[in-house]
């Protein structure tokens, strides 16, 4: 019941206003003694979630505070006190508004829903991670029913697991054919047959979710990727003279201003050519991974196709003179930059560039020189030495293999003699 009598005492500090959640605070003797406090939901970038944050503002007069409190009361009572948006949400909203122009967003949503009804296609909400778990469980059930061999199931589990590691957070419809090709190529596969094998597993994975009356995804990104192999596939290598020409160019080619164009990638190049590192591993190496005193390199699992930590020592002697030419700062180059410079180097040197030819050349010449498939497989981080030996033997003579191991900065000029430029070779 209202009363006209004056209160016998001043209001207590921290008393509530007339609306729950809006609180008054007073701090006598301050320049702005009259405060109002209220909670809001705000995006926490560290926690990646909305959290409750208490906001406080202070004013010089009671009237100014009451004006703010009135705004907050109105907003809370009408449920218009919206939570703060994350930076990504703000970016998405700005992009959306720019795309639709003056069209009301309600019209855009209505048209989108109408299109779904018209085509019978719902928006894809299935993530690659969730699909991977479902698919592997499905294949496990087939294995248990003896409709899949245990070995083939192991291949499915491994390859789909690697695919999920790369694309797990995306919905199935967000992975393109180009993404699939780039992902497979990043492994630096041993042959075109391996590329086709990975592609087949991705295609089967997507086909499982494209089937049925209500498919989870409408497009299979691997369906139209062309095979690269015929039969068992052939490895592409370069000759000893061509390899020497490539490194001679990397060592000596200068730009118009006199600066060396390719010297700062020569260490990575040598690790591919004389140790057999995959491109994906070599281009991500850091100075700390190279153990010069032990003549070894450390390959963390994230830099290997096998996803297992691997330390390689006993590297061929001719790789170290090349690594010694590289300054510490020269190792800081992105994979994309390295790929661009490497491709440019092959063109400038006029040396043919079959896919993964440096790794294949190393394996071919190492097997030919030492006839030790176990040692070659160890350096290549390859699990099956018998398969590796069958794949690379017979592609070079023992003399060629041993000569390849002698390519150093001091010998490239002599060893490139007899080199035939790629553009003049008989096709």
C-alpha positions in Angstrom: 0.0 0.0 0.0 1.4 3.4 -1.0 2.1 6.1 1.6 2.8 9.8 1.4 5.1 9.7 4.5 8.8 10.4 4.0 11.1 7.4 4.9 12.8 7.7 8.2 16.2 6.7 6.8 18.2 7.0 3.6 18.1 4.0 1.2 20.7 1.3 1.8 23.5 0.8 -0.7 23.0 -2.1 -3.2 19.2 -1.9 -2.9 17.2 -3.3 -5.8 15.3 -1.1 -8.3 11.8 -1.9 -9.3 12.8 -4.6 -11.8 14.5 -7.8 -10.9 18.0 -8.0 -12.1 18.5 -4.2 -12.2 20.3 -3.1 -9.0 21.2 0.3 -7.6 24.6 0.9 -6.0 25.7 4.0 -4.1 29.3 5.0 -3.1 29.2 8.3 -1.2 32.0 10.8 -1.7 32.8 9.7 -5.2 32.6 11.9 -8.3 30.0 9.6 -9.8 28.3 8.1 -6.7 25.1 6.7 -8.2 25.4 3.3 -9.9 23.2 0.8 -11.6 24.1 -2.8 -12.1 22.6 -5.5 -14.4 23.5 -8.9 -15.8 24.0 -9.7 -19.5 24.9 -12.8 -21.5 28.2 -12.2 -23.3 30.3 -14.3 -25.7 33.5 -15.5 -24.0 36.2 -16.1 -26.8 38.3 -18.3 -24.5 35.5 -20.6 -23.4 33.8 -20.4 -26.8 30.4 -20.0 -25.0 27.9 -17.5 -23.8 28.6 -16.6 -20.1 26.8 -14.3 -17.6 28.6 -11.0 -17.0 27.6 -8.3 -14.6 27.7 -4.8 -16.0 28.0 -1.6 -13.9 27.7 2.1 -14.7 28.0 5.1 -12.4 26.4 8.5 -12.8 26.8 12.0 -11.2 23.1 12.4 -10.4 20.2 10.2 -9.4 18.2 11.4 -12.4 20.9 10.2 -14.8 21.0 6.9 -13.1 17.2 6.6 -13.2 17.2 7.3 -16.9 19.5 4.4 -17.6 17.6 2.1 -15.1 14.4 2.9 -16.9 15.9 1.8 -20.2 17.1 -1.4 -18.6 13.7 -2.1 -17.1 11.9 -1.6 -20.4 14.4 -3.8 -22.2 14.2 -6.6 -19.6 10.4 -6.5 -19.4 10.0 -6.6 -23.2 12.8 -9.3 -23.4 14.8 -7.0 -25.6 18.0 -7.1 -23.6 19.8 -9.2 -26.2 23.1 -11.1 -25.4 26.3 -9.7 -26.8 27.4 -11.3 -30.1 30.8 -12.9 -30.8 33.1 -11.3 -33.3 32.4 -14.2 -35.8 28.6 -13.7 -35.4 29.0 -10.0 -36.1 31.1 -10.8 -39.2 28.5 -13.3 -40.4 25.7 -10.9 -39.9 27.4 -8.1 -41.7 28.2 -10.4 -44.6 24.6 -11.6 -44.7 23.2 -8.0 -44.7 25.6 -7.0 -47.4 24.5 -10.0 -49.5 20.7 -9.4 -49.2 20.9 -5.6 -49.5 17.5 -4.0 -48.7 15.6 -7.3 -48.8 14.0 -8.0 -45.5 15.6 -11.0 -43.8 12.2 -12.5 -43.3 11.7 -12.7 -47.1 15.1 -14.4 -47.5 14.2 -17.0 -44.9 10.8 -17.6 -46.6 12.4 -18.1 -50.0 15.0 -20.5 -48.5 12.3 -22.6 -46.9 10.3 -22.6 -50.1 13.3 -23.9 -52.0 13.8 -26.7 -49.5 10.2 -27.8 -50.0 10.5 -27.5 -53.8 13.7 -29.5 -54.1 13.0 -31.9 -51.3 16.5 -31.2 -49.9 17.1 -30.3 -46.3 20.1 -28.3 -45.1 23.0 -30.6 -44.3 23.7 -30.7 -40.5 25.8 -33.8 -40.4 29.5 -33.1 -39.5 32.3 -35.1 -41.0 33.3 -36.2 -37.5 29.8 -37.6 -36.7 29.6 -39.2 -40.1 33.0 -40.8 -39.6 31.9 -42.5 -36.3 28.7 -43.7 -37.9 30.4 -45.1 -41.0 33.2 -46.9 -39.1 30.6 -48.4 -36.8 28.7 -49.6 -39.9 31.8 -51.1 -41.4 32.7 -52.8 -38.1 29.3 -54.5 -38.1 29.9 -55.7 -41.6 33.3 -57.1 -40.5 31.7 -58.9 -37.6 29.2 -60.5 -40.1 32.2 -61.5 -42.2 31.1 -59.2 -45.1 34.3 -57.2 -44.8 37.8 -58.6 -44.2 39.6 -57.5 -41.1 42.4 -56.1 -43.2 40.1 -54.0 -45.4 38.2 -52.7 -42.3 41.6 -51.6 -40.9 42.3 -49.6 -44.0 38.8 -48.0 -43.8 39.3 -47.1 -40.1 42.7 -45.6 -40.8 41.9 -43.5 -43.9 38.5 -42.3 -42.6 40.2 -41.4 -39.3 42.7 -39.3 -41.2 39.9 -37.7 -43.2 38.0 -36.8 -40.0 41.2 -35.3 -38.5 41.3 -32.9 -41.4 37.7 -32.0 -42.0 35.9 -33.2 -38.8 34.4 -29.8 -37.8 32.8 -29.2 -41.2 29.4 -30.4 -42.3 29.6 -33.0 -45.1 28.4 -30.6 -47.8 31.3 -28.1 -47.1 34.1 -30.5 -48.4 34.8 -30.0 -52.1 36.5 -32.2 -54.7 39.4 -29.8 -54.7 39.7 -30.2 -50.9 39.8 -34.0 -51.2 42.5 -33.9 -53.9 44.6 -31.4 -51.9 44.2 -33.5 -48.7 45.5 -36.7 -50.5 48.3 -34.9 -52.2 49.5 -33.5 -48.9 50.5 -37.0 -47.9 53.0 -37.3 -50.7 51.7 -40.7 -51.7 54.2 -43.3 -53.0 52.4 -43.8 -56.3 49.3 -42.8 -58.2 47.8 -46.1 -57.1 47.9 -44.8 -53.5 46.1 -41.6 -54.5 43.3 -43.7 -56.1 43.1 -45.9 -53.0 42.5 -42.9 -50.7 40.0 -41.4 -53.2 38.1 -44.6 -53.3 37.7 -44.8 -49.6 36.4 -41.2 -49.4 34.0 -41.8 -52.3 32.6 -44.9 -50.5 32.3 -42.9 -47.3 30.2 -40.2 -49.0 28.2 -42.7 -51.0 26.9 -44.2 -47.7 25.4 -40.9 -46.7 24.1 -39.9 -50.2 21.9 -43.0 -50.4 18.4 -43.6 -49.0 15.1 -41.7 -49.2 16.5 -38.9 -47.0 20.2 -38.6 -47.8 22.3 -36.6 -45.3 24.2 -35.0 -48.2 23.4 -34.6 -51.8 26.8 -34.3 -53.5 29.7 -36.8 -53.3 32.9 -34.7 -53.8 35.0 -37.7 -54.7 32.6 -39.1 -57.3 34.1 -37.3 -60.2 37.8 -37.2 -59.2 39.6 -39.1 -62.0 41.9 -42.0 -61.3 45.6 -41.4 -61.7 46.9 -44.9 -62.0 46.8 -47.7 -64.5 47.4 -51.1 -62.9 50.0 -50.9 -60.2 51.2 -47.5 -61.3 54.7 -46.3 -62.1 57.0 -44.0 -60.0 58.5 -41.0 -61.7 62.2 -40.3 -61.1 64.8 -38.0 -62.4 68.3 -38.9 -63.6 71.5 -38.2 -61.6 72.4 -35.5 -64.1 68.9 -33.9 -63.8 69.1 -34.0 -60.0 72.5 -32.3 -60.1 71.2 -29.7 -62.6 68.3 -29.0 -60.2 70.6 -28.4 -57.2 73.1 -26.5 -59.3 70.4 -24.1 -60.2 69.1 -23.8 -56.7 72.7 -23.1 -55.5 73.6 -20.5 -58.2 70.5 -18.9 -59.7 70.2 -15.2 -58.9 67.4 -12.6 -59.4 67.9 -9.4 -61.4 69.0 -7.6 -58.2 71.7 -10.2 -57.6 69.9 -12.0 -54.7 69.9 -15.8 -54.7 66.4 -17.0 -55.6 66.3 -20.5 -54.3 69.1 -21.0 -51.7 66.8 -20.6 -48.8 64.7 -23.7 -49.8 67.7 -25.8 -50.6 67.7 -27.6 -47.2 64.1 -28.7 -47.5 64.8 -29.8 -51.1 67.8 -31.8 -50.0 65.7 -33.6 -47.3 63.3 -34.6 -50.0 65.9 -35.7 -52.5 68.5 -37.3 -50.3 66.5 -38.5 -47.3 63.1 -39.2 -49.0 61.0 -36.9 -46.8 57.5 -36.4 -48.0 56.7 -32.9 -49.2 54.1 -32.5 -46.4 56.7 -33.4 -43.8 59.6 -31.5 -45.3 57.8 -28.2 -45.8 56.7 -28.1 -42.2 60.1 -28.8 -40.6 61.4 -26.3 -38.1 65.0 -25.6 -37.2 64.6 -27.4 -33.9 63.6 -30.7 -35.6 67.1 -31.0 -37.2 69.6 -32.6 -34.8 72.9 -31.7 -36.6 75.1 -33.2 -33.9 73.4 -36.6 -34.1 72.9 -36.4 -37.8 69.2 -37.0 -37.4 65.8 -35.3 -37.7 62.7 -35.5 -35.5 59.4 -35.8 -37.2 56.5 -35.1 -34.8 53.4 -37.2 -35.5 51.5 -34.3 -36.9 54.0 -34.0 -39.7 53.8 -37.6 -40.8 51.3 -39.6 -42.8 51.5 -42.4 -40.3 50.6 -40.0 -37.4 53.3 -41.5 -35.3 56.3 -39.7 -33.7 59.5 -40.7 -35.6 63.2 -40.0 -35.1 65.4 -40.8 -38.0 69.2 -40.9 -37.7 72.0 -42.3 -39.8 71.0 -40.0 -42.7 73.0 -40.1 -45.9 76.2 -38.0 -45.6 75.5 -35.9 -48.7 72.5 -34.2 -47.2 74.4 -32.3 -44.5 76.5 -30.0 -46.8 73.2 -28.8 -48.3 71.6 -28.2 -44.9 74.7 -26.3 -43.7 74.0 -23.8 -46.4 70.7 -22.8 -45.0 70.5 -20.0 -42.4 68.2 -20.5 -39.4 65.8 -17.8 -40.5 65.5 -19.4 -43.9 63.5 -22.3 -42.5 60.6 -20.0 -41.7 58.6 -20.3 -44.9 55.0 -21.4 -45.4 54.2 -24.7 -47.2 52.5 -22.7 -50.0 55.6 -20.5 -50.5 57.8 -23.6 -50.6 55.6 -25.3 -53.1 55.6 -22.2 -55.3 59.4 -21.8 -55.2 60.0 -25.5 -55.7 57.8 -25.6 -58.8 59.5 -22.5 -60.1 62.9 -24.1 -59.6 62.1 -27.1 -61.7 61.0 -24.8 -64.5 64.0 -22.5 -64.3 66.4 -25.6 -64.2 64.4 -27.1 -67.1 64.2 -30.4 -65.3 61.1 -32.7 -65.6 58.9 -32.7 -62.6 57.0 -36.0 -62.2 54.8 -36.1 -59.1 56.9 -36.7 -55.9 59.9 -37.3 -58.1 62.4 -36.4 -55.4 61.1 -38.9 -52.9 60.8 -41.5 -55.6 64.3 -40.8 -56.8 65.8 -41.2 -53.4 64.0 -44.5 -52.8 65.0 -45.8 -56.2 68.7 -44.9 -56.0 69.0 -45.9 -52.3 67.5 -49.4 -53.0 69.8 -49.7 -56.1 72.9 -48.6 -54.2 72.6 -50.6 -50.9 70.1 -53.4 -51.7 68.8 -52.9 -48.1 65.1 -52.5 -48.2 64.9 -52.3 -44.4 67.2 -49.3 -44.3 65.4 -47.6 -47.1 62.0 -48.3 -45.5 63.3 -46.9 -42.2 64.3 -43.6 -43.8 61.1 -43.4 -45.7 59.0 -44.1 -42.5 57.5 -46.9 -44.6 55.9 -49.9 -42.8 56.2 -52.6 -45.5 59.8 -53.1 -46.6 59.0 -56.0 -49.0 56.3 -54.0 -50.8 58.7 -51.0 -51.0 61.5 -53.2 -52.4 59.2 -54.6 -55.1 58.0 -51.1 -56.0 61.4 -49.5 -56.5 63.9 -52.2 -57.5 65.1 -52.4 -61.1 64.6 -48.7 -61.8 68.3 -47.9 -61.5 71.6 -49.6 -61.5 73.9 -50.0 -58.5 76.4 -47.5 -60.1 73.7 -44.9 -60.6 72.5 -45.4 -57.1 75.9 -44.8 -55.6 76.6 -41.9 -57.8 73.3 -40.2 -56.6 74.6 -40.4 -53.1 77.6 -38.2 -54.0 75.6 -35.1 -55.1 76.9 -32.2 -52.9 77.6 -28.5 -53.5 81.1 -29.4 -54.5 80.1 -32.0 -57.1 76.9 -30.7 -58.8 78.7 -28.8 -61.5 80.6 -32.0 -62.7 77.7 -34.4 -62.2 75.2 -32.3 -64.2 77.3 -32.9 -67.3 75.3 -34.7 -69.9 72.1 -33.2 -68.6 69.4 -33.0 -71.3 66.9 -30.1 -70.8 63.3 -31.2 -70.3 62.0 -29.2 -73.3 64.3 -31.0 -75.7 63.8 -34.5 -74.5 62.0 -37.0 -76.7 58.4 -37.6 -75.4 
